[in-house]
Amino acid sequence: MLQAVNILLLVFLVVCAVVVARTKDLLSAVIIFGAYSMVMSIIWQQLHSPDIAITEAAIGAGATSLLFLAAISRTRRHEE
Amino acid sequence: MWLFWQFRRLCTKVNTMHDMVLEVVNRLLLPFIQLFGMYILFHGHLSPGGGFSGGAVIGASLILYSLTFRFARVKHRLDHDTSVFFEAAGALIYVAIGFVGLFFGYNFLTNRGVFPLGVPGQLWSSGMILIITLALGAKVSGTILSLFQELLEGGSDEHGNP
């Protein structure tokens, strides 16, 4: 059961990574990247590394997304 | 029920000039986020976490605070100079605590001789590690907040373009 959940999380991770690279709308890409970081923090927790999970949830899903949002607000939203 | 009345009181109190949902949710949520960050900071030597993780959580909560209340009252309290001050003070306290061990005849950042050494499971017995963790938390949270402020209100380049 737990292995099935782990495989599901990994498949979701790969799908998120591919979709982030292929999305033209940068705001959507940032939000998908936040979901990627959240799933990645759960996977860190599954790999028995809870401090990295805390840091990933705070930095990857919180601060990095906000920094990307600030960068988008200073530039364009759509990729050409 | 108590939460509902608290919610009603907050809804009537917020200013309608700003986004009400964001403000109400953040007033309820921010103390818990910051309490969690302080817990990670203070228990860095006992449980998973430490200076970087707790500082990251507190820095993210400060970014959230300055996004929500940016135009109201955060302008004169959490400006760029304050975050840079906290960042520099954290690094300075870290190096100063490191030199204490050198001053008493041991190596740099030595925990022996000056501070009480650790008893397993006791919060206040970790020597200089707790002070170093707090300084590191101030440093990391100030860095994250100042990065965000630098991106959002950054100055112009040498040609005058924003």
gemmi code that builds the backbone of each chain (N, CA, C; Angstrom):
import gemmi

chains = {
    "A": [
        ("MET", (0.845, -1.207, 0.000), (0.000, 0.000, 0.000), (0.874, 1.248, 0.000)),
        ("LEU", (1.845, 1.260, 0.926), (2.718, 2.424, 1.012), (3.587, 2.543, -0.233)),
        ("GLN", (3.965, 1.389, -0.779), (4.775, 1.404, -1.995), (3.964, 1.945, -3.176)),
        ("ALA", (2.675, 1.601, -3.201), (1.824, 2.135, -4.271), (1.715, 3.643, -4.180)),
        ("VAL", (1.585, 4.160, -2.943), (1.516, 5.617, -2.762), (2.817, 6.272, -3.201)),
        ("ASN", (3.947, 5.618, -2.868), (5.237, 6.172, -3.263), (5.395, 6.200, -4.776)),
        ("ILE", (4.963, 5.124, -5.446), (5.061, 5.086, -6.907), (4.171, 6.162, -7.522)),
        ("LEU", (2.985, 6.347, -6.930), (2.075, 7.390, -7.418), (2.709, 8.771, -7.279)),
        ("LEU", (3.359, 9.017, -6.127), (4.018, 10.315, -5.914), (5.149, 10.525, -6.915)),
        ("LEU", (5.915, 9.483, -7.186), (7.028, 9.624, -8.131), (6.528, 9.888, -9.542)),
        ("VAL", (5.440, 9.196, -9.943), (4.868, 9.436, -11.274), (4.350, 10.866, -11.376)),
        ("PHE", (3.700, 11.347, -10.300), (3.227, 12.724, -10.281), (4.387, 13.704, -10.382)),
        ("LEU", (5.503, 13.352, -9.744), (6.698, 14.209, -9.787), (7.232, 14.327, -11.210)),
        ("VAL", (7.322, 13.185, -11.897), (7.847, 13.205, -13.274), (6.905, 13.985, -14.191)),
        ("VAL", (5.593, 13.769, -14.018), (4.623, 14.489, -14.849), (4.729, 15.990, -14.612)),
        ("CYS", (4.858, 16.386, -13.327), (4.995, 17.809, -12.998), (6.253, 18.392, -13.633)),
        ("ALA", (7.357, 17.670, -13.590), (8.605, 18.187, -14.144), (8.492, 18.384, -15.648)),
        ("VAL", (7.873, 17.420, -16.345), (7.727, 17.543, -17.799), (6.793, 18.706, -18.147)),
        ("VAL", (5.689, 18.832, -17.381), (4.710, 19.878, -17.689), (5.293, 21.265, -17.420)),
        ("VAL", (6.102, 21.401, -16.348), (6.747, 22.695, -16.069), (7.634, 23.104, -17.228)),
        ("ALA", (8.355, 22.121, -17.805), (9.251, 22.470, -18.907), (8.481, 22.821, -20.166)),
        ("ARG", (7.260, 22.314, -20.338), (6.561, 22.503, -21.591), (5.497, 23.583, -21.546)),
        ("THR", (5.227, 24.168, -20.371), (4.166, 25.170, -20.274), (4.671, 26.519, -20.784)),
        ("LYS", (3.825, 27.183, -21.579), (4.212, 28.496, -22.100), (3.830, 29.621, -21.152)),
        ("ASP", (2.742, 29.414, -20.390), (2.308, 30.429, -19.422), (3.174, 30.304, -18.168)),
        ("LEU", (3.948, 31.341, -17.882), (4.924, 31.220, -16.803), (4.279, 31.210, -15.428)),
        ("LEU", (3.115, 31.867, -15.283), (2.428, 31.847, -13.986), (1.940, 30.436, -13.660)),
        ("SER", (1.378, 29.758, -14.687), (0.981, 28.361, -14.474), (2.181, 27.492, -14.167)),
        ("ALA", (3.309, 27.773, -14.831), (4.509, 26.976, -14.580), (4.981, 27.131, -13.142)),
        ("VAL", (4.870, 28.354, -12.600), (5.281, 28.574, -11.210), (4.389, 27.804, -10.249)),
        ("ILE", (3.093, 27.780, -10.533), (2.174, 27.080, -9.635), (2.395, 25.571, -9.707)),
        ("ILE", (2.635, 25.057, -10.927), (2.930, 23.628, -11.052), (4.247, 23.304, -10.350)),
        ("PHE", (5.168, 24.227, -10.400), (6.449, 24.006, -9.712), (6.269, 23.966, -8.195)),
        ("GLY", (5.304, 24.759, -7.679), (4.991, 24.685, -6.252), (4.422, 23.328, -5.871)),
        ("ALA", (3.551, 22.771, -6.745), (3.027, 21.422, -6.490), (4.141, 20.388, -6.542)),
        ("TYR", (5.067, 20.581, -7.472), (6.243, 19.698, -7.563), (7.032, 19.709, -6.259)),
        ("SER", (7.257, 20.909, -5.698), (8.035, 20.996, -4.465), (7.299, 20.359, -3.295)),
        ("MET", (5.983, 20.514, -3.279), (5.208, 19.921, -2.181), (5.301, 18.401, -2.214)),
        ("VAL", (5.134, 17.814, -3.417), (5.251, 16.359, -3.538), (6.674, 15.908, -3.229)),
        ("MET", (7.634, 16.734, -3.626), (9.030, 16.396, -3.331), (9.297, 16.382, -1.829)),
        ("SER", (8.648, 17.297, -1.088), (8.843, 17.297, 0.368), (8.219, 16.055, 0.998)),
        ("ILE", (7.087, 15.599, 0.452), (6.497, 14.351, 0.979), (7.427, 13.176, 0.697)),
        ("ILE", (8.077, 13.191, -0.487), (9.002, 12.098, -0.813), (10.230, 12.135, 0.092)),
        ("TRP", (10.703, 13.355, 0.433), (11.812, 13.429, 1.401), (11.412, 12.825, 2.731)),
        ("GLN", (10.180, 13.096, 3.144), (9.697, 12.516, 4.402), (9.646, 10.994, 4.317)),
        ("GLN", (9.235, 10.473, 3.136), (9.202, 9.014, 2.958), (10.600, 8.423, 2.963)),
        ("LEU", (11.607, 9.212, 2.573), (12.986, 8.728, 2.571), (13.671, 8.941, 3.917)),
        ("HIS", (12.902, 9.180, 4.988), (13.408, 9.350, 6.354), (14.376, 10.519, 6.461)),
        ("SER", (14.019, 11.650, 5.885), (14.847, 12.840, 6.019), (13.958, 14.039, 6.320)),
        ("PRO", (13.417, 14.124, 7.546), (12.363, 15.122, 7.806), (12.851, 16.556, 7.820)),
        ("ASP", (14.133, 16.797, 8.137), (14.579, 18.183, 8.143), (14.658, 18.741, 6.726)),
        ("ILE", (15.083, 17.897, 5.779), (15.082, 18.324, 4.382), (13.652, 18.544, 3.902)),
        ("ALA", (12.705, 17.730, 4.433), (11.305, 17.900, 4.051), (10.780, 19.245, 4.511)),
        ("ILE", (11.124, 19.655, 5.747), (10.691, 20.961, 6.251), (11.275, 22.076, 5.401)),
        ("THR", (12.582, 21.955, 5.091), (13.227, 22.999, 4.307), (12.660, 23.061, 2.895)),
        ("GLU", (12.377, 21.905, 2.313), (11.817, 21.893, 0.963), (10.428, 22.521, 0.942)),
        ("ALA", (9.620, 22.222, 1.982), (8.277, 22.782, 2.007), (8.319, 24.288, 2.197)),
        ("ALA", (9.284, 24.789, 2.960), (9.330, 26.237, 3.208), (9.999, 26.975, 2.063)),
        ("ILE", (11.130, 26.454, 1.592), (11.879, 27.143, 0.535), (11.275, 26.861, -0.829)),
        ("GLY", (11.127, 25.569, -1.170), (10.705, 25.233, -2.522), (9.287, 25.642, -2.829)),
        ("ALA", (8.371, 25.334, -1.896), (6.974, 25.633, -2.180), (6.601, 27.050, -1.794)),
        ("GLY", (7.300, 27.647, -0.828), (6.925, 28.991, -0.390), (7.770, 30.078, -0.995)),
        ("ALA", (9.028, 30.109, -0.616), (9.857, 31.271, -0.944), (10.216, 31.318, -2.424)),
        ("THR", (10.531, 30.137, -3.019), (10.933, 30.144, -4.426), (9.774, 30.533, -5.334)),
        ("SER", (8.567, 30.040, -5.009), (7.413, 30.419, -5.819), (7.168, 31.921, -5.737)),
        ("LEU", (7.328, 32.487, -4.518), (7.093, 33.922, -4.382), (8.167, 34.725, -5.102)),
        ("LEU", (9.412, 34.221, -5.082), (10.476, 34.922, -5.811), (10.217, 34.873, -7.315)),
        ("PHE", (9.744, 33.713, -7.819), (9.403, 33.613, -9.241), (8.244, 34.542, -9.583)),
        ("LEU", (7.254, 34.626, -8.665), (6.118, 35.518, -8.908), (6.576, 36.963, -8.976)),
        ("ALA", (7.491, 37.337, -8.084), (8.007, 38.714, -8.109), (8.764, 38.968, -9.405)),
        ("ALA", (9.525, 37.962, -9.875), (10.255, 38.119, -11.136), (9.301, 38.244, -12.310)),
        ("ILE", (8.182, 37.463, -12.281), (7.200, 37.571, -13.372), (6.530, 38.933, -13.350)),
        ("SER", (6.255, 39.449, -12.135), (5.611, 40.763, -12.060), (6.520, 41.869, -12.564)),
        ("ARG", (7.829, 41.637, -12.617), (8.728, 42.636, -13.187), (8.953, 42.437, -14.680)),
        ("THR", (8.593, 41.268, -15.205), (8.838, 40.991, -16.635), (7.527, 40.581, -17.292)),
        ("ARG", (7.605, 39.728, -18.345), (6.402, 39.287, -19.048), (5.864, 38.025, -18.408)),
        ("ARG", (4.570, 37.759, -18.722), (3.962, 36.553, -18.182), (4.080, 35.389, -19.143)),
        ("HIS", (4.031, 35.659, -20.452), (3.993, 34.561, -21.427), (5.338, 34.393, -22.097)),
        ("GLU", (5.675, 33.145, -22.276), (6.898, 32.823, -22.991), (6.608, 32.801, -24.483)),
        ("GLU", (7.582, 33.231, -25.281), (7.336, 33.295, -26.729), (7.815, 32.025, -27.427)),
    ],
    "B": [
        ("MET", (-17.386, 27.075, 17.703), (-18.223, 28.262, 17.958), (-17.352, 29.479, 18.270)),
        ("TRP", (-16.338, 29.243, 19.116), (-15.442, 30.348, 19.444), (-14.712, 30.820, 18.191)),
        ("LEU", (-14.328, 29.861, 17.345), (-13.639, 30.225, 16.112), (-14.549, 31.027, 15.202)),
        ("PHE", (-15.852, 30.656, 15.218), (-16.784, 31.380, 14.368), (-16.920, 32.833, 14.807)),
        ("TRP", (-17.027, 33.082, 16.126), (-17.163, 34.461, 16.593), (-15.884, 35.242, 16.384)),
        ("GLN", (-14.761, 34.550, 16.537), (-13.488, 35.190, 16.258), (-13.428, 35.614, 14.789)),
        ("PHE", (-13.928, 34.726, 13.936), (-13.948, 35.003, 12.501), (-14.845, 36.199, 12.186)),
        ("ARG", (-16.023, 36.257, 12.837), (-16.940, 37.380, 12.619), (-16.320, 38.698, 13.064)),
        ("ARG", (-15.629, 38.629, 14.224), (-15.015, 39.843, 14.751), (-13.925, 40.338, 13.795)),
        ("LEU", (-13.152, 39.384, 13.259), (-12.091, 39.781, 12.331), (-12.677, 40.341, 11.042)),
        ("CYS", (-13.793, 39.737, 10.589), (-14.387, 40.187, 9.334), (-14.903, 41.604, 9.445)),
        ("THR", (-15.443, 41.959, 10.595), (-15.949, 43.320, 10.732), (-14.822, 44.312, 10.973)),
        ("LYS", (-13.664, 43.804, 11.425), (-12.598, 44.730, 11.792), (-11.704, 45.113, 10.629)),
        ("VAL", (-11.605, 44.239, 9.625), (-10.623, 44.516, 8.575), (-11.075, 45.674, 7.712)),
        ("ASN", (-10.094, 46.290, 7.139), (-10.363, 47.409, 6.257), (-10.854, 46.877, 4.918)),
        ("THR", (-11.860, 47.504, 4.376), (-12.399, 47.017, 3.113), (-11.591, 47.481, 1.913)),
        ("MET", (-10.546, 48.273, 2.166), (-9.721, 48.711, 1.052), (-8.874, 47.564, 0.514)),
        ("HIS", (-8.544, 46.600, 1.373), (-7.666, 45.519, 0.946), (-8.470, 44.273, 0.633)),
        ("ASP", (-7.761, 43.231, 0.213), (-8.421, 41.971, -0.052), (-8.800, 41.327, 1.268)),
        ("MET", (-10.132, 41.137, 1.479), (-10.587, 40.750, 2.806), (-10.233, 39.302, 3.115)),
        ("VAL", (-10.365, 38.433, 2.109), (-10.090, 37.011, 2.338), (-8.635, 36.815, 2.746)),
        ("LEU", (-7.761, 37.468, 1.991), (-6.334, 37.327, 2.279), (-6.010, 37.827, 3.681)),
        ("GLU", (-6.604, 38.972, 4.037), (-6.263, 39.565, 5.326), (-6.774, 38.727, 6.504)),
        ("VAL", (-8.019, 38.258, 6.393), (-8.610, 37.480, 7.495), (-7.885, 36.150, 7.666)),
        ("VAL", (-7.631, 35.477, 6.522), (-6.955, 34.177, 6.601), (-5.552, 34.340, 7.167)),
        ("ASN", (-4.883, 35.414, 6.766), (-3.527, 35.572, 7.257), (-3.488, 35.972, 8.713)),
        ("ARG", (-4.486, 36.745, 9.172), (-4.505, 37.063, 10.602), (-4.711, 35.822, 11.450)),
        ("LEU", (-5.488, 34.860, 10.922), (-5.676, 33.629, 11.686), (-4.491, 32.694, 11.563)),
        ("LEU", (-3.804, 32.735, 10.413), (-2.822, 31.692, 10.106), (-1.407, 32.070, 10.502)),
        ("LEU", (-1.073, 33.353, 10.426), (0.323, 33.757, 10.610), (0.897, 33.445, 11.988)),
        ("PRO", (0.145, 33.620, 13.116), (0.738, 33.260, 14.411), (1.116, 31.795, 14.512)),
        ("PHE", (0.325, 30.924, 13.892), (0.651, 29.494, 13.973), (1.877, 29.174, 13.134)),
        ("ILE", (1.991, 29.800, 11.966), (3.180, 29.554, 11.134), (4.431, 30.015, 11.872)),
        ("GLN", (4.348, 31.195, 12.507), (5.534, 31.703, 13.182), (5.846, 30.902, 14.447)),
        ("LEU", (4.794, 30.404, 15.108), (5.032, 29.545, 16.279), (5.713, 28.248, 15.870)),
        ("PHE", (5.302, 27.698, 14.725), (5.942, 26.483, 14.212), (7.406, 26.738, 13.867)),
        ("GLY", (7.658, 27.905, 13.269), (9.045, 28.249, 12.942), (9.896, 28.405, 14.189)),
        ("MET", (9.342, 29.045, 15.235), (10.101, 29.195, 16.475), (10.329, 27.844, 17.151)),
        ("TYR", (9.339, 26.940, 17.023), (9.527, 25.585, 17.581), (10.674, 24.873, 16.887)),
        ("ILE", (10.720, 24.979, 15.540), (11.810, 24.325, 14.806), (13.142, 24.943, 15.199)),
        ("LEU", (13.163, 26.262, 15.400), (14.413, 26.919, 15.792), (14.885, 26.450, 17.159)),
        ("PHE", (13.975, 26.473, 18.154), (14.412, 26.199, 19.528), (14.714, 24.737, 19.763)),
        ("HIS", (14.090, 23.846, 18.989), (14.353, 22.416, 19.160), (15.286, 21.892, 18.084)),
        ("GLY", (16.160, 22.753, 17.560), (17.020, 22.329, 16.470), (18.012, 21.268, 16.869)),
        ("HIS", (18.410, 21.227, 18.137), (19.383, 20.226, 18.560), (18.728, 18.985, 19.146)),
        ("LEU", (17.404, 18.964, 19.241), (16.724, 17.801, 19.794), (15.957, 17.011, 18.748)),
        ("SER", (15.389, 17.708, 17.774), (14.518, 17.068, 16.801), (14.910, 17.577, 15.412)),
        ("PRO", (14.371, 16.994, 14.357), (14.712, 17.489, 13.017), (14.403, 18.967, 12.849)),
        ("GLY", (15.273, 19.617, 12.137), (15.115, 21.049, 11.978), (16.420, 21.729, 12.309)),
        ("GLY", (16.340, 22.985, 12.638), (17.542, 23.728, 12.970), (17.460, 25.136, 12.438)),
        ("GLY", (18.613, 25.750, 12.308), (18.649, 27.163, 11.951), (18.103, 27.438, 10.568)),
        ("PHE", (18.516, 26.619, 9.595), (18.094, 26.914, 8.228), (16.608, 26.652, 8.024)),
        ("SER", (16.109, 25.522, 8.559), (14.695, 25.196, 8.344), (13.785, 26.190, 9.057)),
        ("GLY", (14.086, 26.469, 10.329), (13.254, 27.404, 11.067), (13.321, 28.800, 10.496)),
        ("GLY", (14.517, 29.211, 10.088), (14.649, 30.528, 9.465), (13.897, 30.609, 8.160)),
        ("ALA", (13.860, 29.502, 7.403), (13.119, 29.495, 6.148), (11.623, 29.618, 6.397)),
        ("VAL", (11.124, 28.910, 7.414), (9.691, 28.995, 7.726), (9.340, 30.411, 8.175)),
        ("ILE", (10.163, 31.001, 9.048), (9.865, 32.344, 9.535), (9.998, 33.368, 8.400)),
        ("GLY", (11.000, 33.162, 7.530), (11.145, 34.084, 6.402), (9.975, 34.014, 5.447)),
        ("ALA", (9.469, 32.796, 5.184), (8.293, 32.665, 4.318), (7.080, 33.324, 4.947)),
        ("SER", (6.943, 33.196, 6.287), (5.803, 33.853, 6.943), (5.949, 35.364, 6.895)),
        ("LEU", (7.184, 35.859, 6.970), (7.374, 37.311, 6.879), (7.072, 37.812, 5.476)),
        ("ILE", (7.422, 37.000, 4.448), (7.064, 37.370, 3.075), (5.552, 37.445, 2.928)),
        ("LEU", (4.860, 36.454, 3.511), (3.394, 36.427, 3.451), (2.810, 37.662, 4.137)),
        ("TYR", (3.378, 38.005, 5.290), (2.909, 39.186, 6.030), (3.112, 40.454, 5.223)),
        ("SER", (4.308, 40.578, 4.612), (4.571, 41.818, 3.890), (3.825, 41.850, 2.567)),
        ("LEU", (3.380, 40.684, 2.038), (2.525, 40.707, 0.858), (1.114, 41.141, 1.212)),
        ("THR", (0.613, 40.664, 2.362), (-0.775, 40.939, 2.711), (-0.961, 42.368, 3.189)),
        ("PHE", (-0.115, 42.776, 4.126), (-0.283, 44.107, 4.725), (0.722, 45.086, 4.153)),
        ("ARG", (1.004, 44.941, 2.871), (2.111, 45.706, 2.306), (1.799, 47.191, 2.267)),
        ("PHE", (0.563, 47.507, 1.905), (0.244, 48.920, 1.720), (-0.303, 49.551, 2.984)),
        ("ALA", (-0.512, 48.762, 4.029), (-1.167, 49.341, 5.206), (-0.143, 49.839, 6.228)),
        ("ARG", (0.528, 48.920, 6.892), (1.350, 49.369, 8.010), (2.690, 48.665, 8.075)),
        ("VAL", (2.991, 47.833, 7.062), (4.252, 47.123, 7.118), (5.374, 47.993, 6.570)),
        ("LYS", (4.994, 49.084, 5.948), (5.973, 49.858, 5.195), (7.038, 50.465, 6.104)),
        ("HIS", (6.618, 50.908, 7.282), (7.583, 51.572, 8.147), (8.169, 50.621, 9.179)),
        ("ARG", (7.758, 49.343, 9.142), (8.244, 48.439, 10.168), (9.122, 47.327, 9.601)),
        ("LEU", (8.772, 46.831, 8.427), (9.533, 45.731, 7.845), (10.155, 46.162, 6.525)),
        ("ASP", (10.829, 47.275, 6.527), (11.390, 47.740, 5.275), (12.705, 47.013, 4.988)),
        ("HIS", (13.344, 47.435, 3.933), (14.528, 46.720, 3.470), (15.692, 46.845, 4.452)),
        ("ASP", (15.819, 48.000, 5.093), (16.921, 48.199, 6.027), (16.815, 47.263, 7.226)),
        ("THR", (15.578, 47.010, 7.685), (15.401, 46.123, 8.835), (15.823, 44.701, 8.516)),
        ("SER", (15.428, 44.206, 7.327), (15.794, 42.821, 6.985), (17.298, 42.689, 6.786)),
        ("VAL", (17.914, 43.702, 6.181), (19.368, 43.652, 6.008), (20.070, 43.731, 7.353)),
        ("PHE", (19.490, 44.501, 8.291), (20.063, 44.578, 9.633), (20.020, 43.239, 10.337)),
        ("PHE", (18.874, 42.540, 10.242), (18.776, 41.225, 10.883), (19.744, 40.228, 10.256)),
        ("GLU", (19.878, 40.307, 8.932), (20.799, 39.409, 8.229), (22.229, 39.612, 8.718)),
        ("ALA", (22.669, 40.868, 8.777), (24.039, 41.151, 9.186), (24.253, 40.842, 10.660)),
        ("ALA", (23.220, 41.109, 11.494), (23.367, 40.842, 12.924), (23.464, 39.354, 13.199)),
        ("GLY", (22.738, 38.528, 12.432), (22.847, 37.085, 12.599), (24.241, 36.573, 12.299)),
        ("ALA", (24.807, 37.026, 11.188), (26.164, 36.600, 10.836), (27.169, 37.081, 11.873)),
        ("LEU", (26.978, 38.299, 12.369), (27.919, 38.862, 13.346), (27.863, 38.108, 14.665)),
        ("ILE", (26.652, 37.763, 15.126), (26.517, 37.010, 16.382), (27.141, 35.629, 16.233)),
        ("TYR", (26.963, 35.019, 15.062), (27.563, 33.701, 14.819), (29.074, 33.764, 14.971)),
        ("VAL", (29.699, 34.732, 14.322), (31.161, 34.816, 14.377), (31.617, 35.189, 15.785)),
        ("ALA", (30.867, 36.058, 16.472), (31.258, 36.455, 17.822), (31.186, 35.282, 18.788)),
        ("ILE", (30.130, 34.466, 18.697), (30.027, 33.273, 19.541), (31.138, 32.290, 19.207)),
        ("GLY", (31.517, 32.217, 17.940), (32.630, 31.347, 17.574), (33.930, 31.790, 18.196)),
        ("PHE", (34.124, 33.106, 18.307), (35.377, 33.604, 18.875), (35.439, 33.453, 20.384)),
        ("VAL", (34.302, 33.179, 21.049), (34.331, 32.966, 22.494), (35.164, 31.744, 22.840)),
        ("GLY", (34.974, 30.651, 22.074), (35.781, 29.451, 22.313), (37.252, 29.696, 22.074)),
        ("LEU", (37.563, 30.512, 21.077), (38.959, 30.842, 20.793), (39.562, 31.658, 21.926)),
        ("PHE", (38.738, 32.507, 22.554), (39.201, 33.394, 23.606), (39.569, 32.633, 24.862)),
        ("PHE", (38.878, 31.506, 25.117), (39.158, 30.734, 26.325), (40.179, 29.627, 26.093)),
        ("GLY", (40.882, 29.645, 24.988), (41.978, 28.734, 24.802), (41.656, 27.476, 24.027)),
        ("TYR", (40.474, 27.409, 23.426), (40.137, 26.229, 22.622), (40.095, 26.645, 21.165)),
        ("ASN", (39.596, 25.723, 20.333), (39.498, 26.026, 18.914), (38.319, 26.947, 18.628)),
        ("PHE", (38.217, 27.360, 17.373), (37.088, 28.181, 16.936), (35.809, 27.363, 17.026)),
        ("LEU", (34.755, 27.951, 17.590), (33.442, 27.325, 17.769), (33.480, 26.125, 18.721)),
        ("THR", (34.452, 26.095, 19.635), (34.495, 25.002, 20.604), (33.404, 25.188, 21.643)),
        ("ASN", (32.725, 24.100, 21.953), (31.595, 24.165, 22.871), (32.012, 23.893, 24.306)),
        ("ARG", (33.289, 23.604, 24.562), (33.716, 23.089, 25.855), (34.245, 24.228, 26.726)),
        ("GLY", (34.052, 24.106, 28.039), (34.697, 25.026, 28.938), (33.919, 26.274, 29.265)),
        ("VAL", (33.215, 26.821, 28.309), (32.538, 28.096, 28.518), (31.066, 27.877, 28.816)),
        ("PHE", (30.403, 27.189, 27.927), (28.973, 26.973, 28.070), (28.726, 25.607, 28.696)),
        ("PRO", (27.591, 25.423, 29.377), (27.273, 24.092, 29.922), (27.014, 23.108, 28.801)),
        ("LEU", (27.567, 21.918, 28.953), (27.451, 20.933, 27.878), (26.098, 20.241, 27.920)),
        ("GLY", (25.849, 19.453, 26.908), (24.514, 18.948, 26.677), (24.131, 17.779, 27.544)),
        ("VAL", (22.887, 17.785, 28.014), (22.257, 16.624, 28.615), (21.218, 16.159, 27.603)),
        ("PRO", (21.172, 14.882, 27.249), (20.238, 14.450, 26.212), (18.791, 14.722, 26.580)),
        ("GLY", (18.081, 15.403, 25.708), (16.675, 15.679, 25.930), (16.378, 16.977, 26.629)),
        ("GLN", (17.391, 17.679, 27.134), (17.151, 18.944, 27.832), (17.293, 20.099, 26.855)),
        ("LEU", (16.346, 21.033, 26.920), (16.336, 22.107, 25.925), (17.437, 23.123, 26.186)),
        ("TRP", (17.659, 23.481, 27.455), (18.557, 24.604, 27.753), (19.976, 24.143, 28.080)),
        ("SER", (20.376, 22.984, 27.599), (21.685, 22.481, 27.998), (22.592, 22.211, 26.808)),
        ("SER", (22.378, 22.916, 25.723), (23.097, 22.561, 24.504), (24.309, 23.445, 24.267)),
        ("GLY", (24.756, 24.165, 25.299), (25.927, 24.999, 25.082), (25.624, 26.159, 24.168)),
        ("MET", (26.528, 26.385, 23.212), (26.354, 27.536, 22.330), (25.499, 27.202, 21.117)),
        ("ILE", (25.057, 25.947, 20.990), (24.344, 25.565, 19.772), (23.015, 26.303, 19.647)),
        ("LEU", (22.336, 26.521, 20.800), (21.040, 27.216, 20.743), (21.224, 28.659, 20.282)),
        ("ILE", (22.270, 29.325, 20.802), (22.515, 30.716, 20.402), (22.873, 30.782, 18.927)),
        ("ILE", (23.701, 29.829, 18.486), (24.105, 29.807, 17.076), (22.900, 29.545, 16.189)),
        ("THR", (22.000, 28.649, 16.639), (20.808, 28.354, 15.844), (19.911, 29.570, 15.727)),
        ("LEU", (19.756, 30.314, 16.854), (18.923, 31.513, 16.789), (19.528, 32.554, 15.851)),
        ("ALA", (20.855, 32.718, 15.917), (21.507, 33.674, 15.025), (21.360, 33.262, 13.577)),
        ("LEU", (21.468, 31.955, 13.324), (21.315, 31.447, 11.963), (19.887, 31.649, 11.464)),
        ("GLY", (18.905, 31.469, 12.378), (17.517, 31.725, 11.992), (17.287, 33.167, 11.610)),
        ("ALA", (17.838, 34.100, 12.392), (17.711, 35.519, 12.053), (18.363, 35.814, 10.710)),
        ("LYS", (19.511, 35.193, 10.483), (20.234, 35.412, 9.232), (19.443, 34.908, 8.027)),
        ("VAL", (18.914, 33.678, 8.133), (18.227, 33.089, 6.986), (16.911, 33.799, 6.703)),
        ("SER", (16.153, 34.120, 7.780), (14.876, 34.796, 7.541), (15.103, 36.190, 6.968)),
        ("GLY", (16.122, 36.896, 7.468), (16.420, 38.212, 6.909), (16.870, 38.132, 5.470)),
        ("THR", (17.614, 37.079, 5.134), (18.073, 36.925, 3.747), (16.913, 36.685, 2.804)),
        ("ILE", (15.988, 35.794, 3.209), (14.856, 35.484, 2.333), (13.981, 36.717, 2.144)),
        ("LEU", (13.721, 37.428, 3.248), (12.877, 38.620, 3.141), (13.553, 39.704, 2.311)),
        ("SER", (14.866, 39.873, 2.478), (15.544, 40.929, 1.719), (15.679, 40.555, 0.245)),
        ("LEU", (15.780, 39.249, -0.064), (15.756, 38.826, -1.476), (14.432, 39.202, -2.125)),
        ("PHE", (13.354, 38.909, -1.409), (12.033, 39.219, -1.953), (11.843, 40.724, -2.139)),
        ("GLN", (12.244, 41.492, -1.120), (12.087, 42.948, -1.240), (12.959, 43.512, -2.341)),
        ("GLU", (14.153, 42.925, -2.505), (15.040, 43.401, -3.564), (14.439, 43.146, -4.944)),
        ("LEU", (13.776, 41.977, -5.096), (13.140, 41.702, -6.384), (11.936, 42.582, -6.618)),
        ("LEU", (11.182, 42.866, -5.562), (9.901, 43.543, -5.754), (10.069, 45.045, -5.907)),
        ("GLU", (10.949, 45.633, -5.116), (11.087, 47.086, -5.163), (12.493, 47.484, -5.583)),
        ("GLY", (13.132, 46.612, -6.361), (14.511, 46.863, -6.735), (14.664, 48.137, -7.540)),
        ("GLY", (15.823, 48.742, -7.389), (16.068, 50.019, -8.031), (16.344, 49.869, -9.512)),
        ("SER", (16.647, 50.953, -10.143), (16.919, 50.935, -11.574), (18.392, 50.609, -11.814)),
        ("ASP", (18.680, 50.209, -13.047), (20.071, 49.951, -13.396), (20.771, 51.260, -13.733)),
        ("GLU", (21.975, 51.167, -14.287), (22.739, 52.409, -14.491), (22.193, 53.245, -15.638)),
        ("HIS", (21.316, 52.642, -16.477), (20.736, 53.418, -17.580), (19.433, 54.087, -17.173)),
        ("GLY", (18.966, 53.846, -15.948), (17.742, 54.486, -15.518), (16.505, 53.659, -15.805)),
        ("ASN", (16.672, 52.446, -16.363), (15.496, 51.599, -16.604), (15.104, 50.859, -15.327)),
        ("PRO", (13.819, 50.694, -15.093), (13.405, 49.978, -13.881), (13.677, 48.489, -13.976)),
    ],
}
model = gemmi.Model(1)
for chain_id, residues in chains.items():
    chain = gemmi.Chain(chain_id)
    for i, (resn, *xyz) in enumerate(residues, 1):
        res = gemmi.Residue()
        res.name, res.seqid = resn, gemmi.SeqId(i, " ")
        for name, pos in zip(("N", "CA", "C"), xyz):
            atom = gemmi.Atom()
            atom.name, atom.element = name, gemmi.Element(name[0])
            atom.pos, atom.b_iso = gemmi.Position(*pos), 0.0
            res.add_atom(atom)
        chain.add_residue(res)
    model.add_chain(chain)
structure = gemmi.Structure()
structure.add_model(model)
structure.setup_entities()
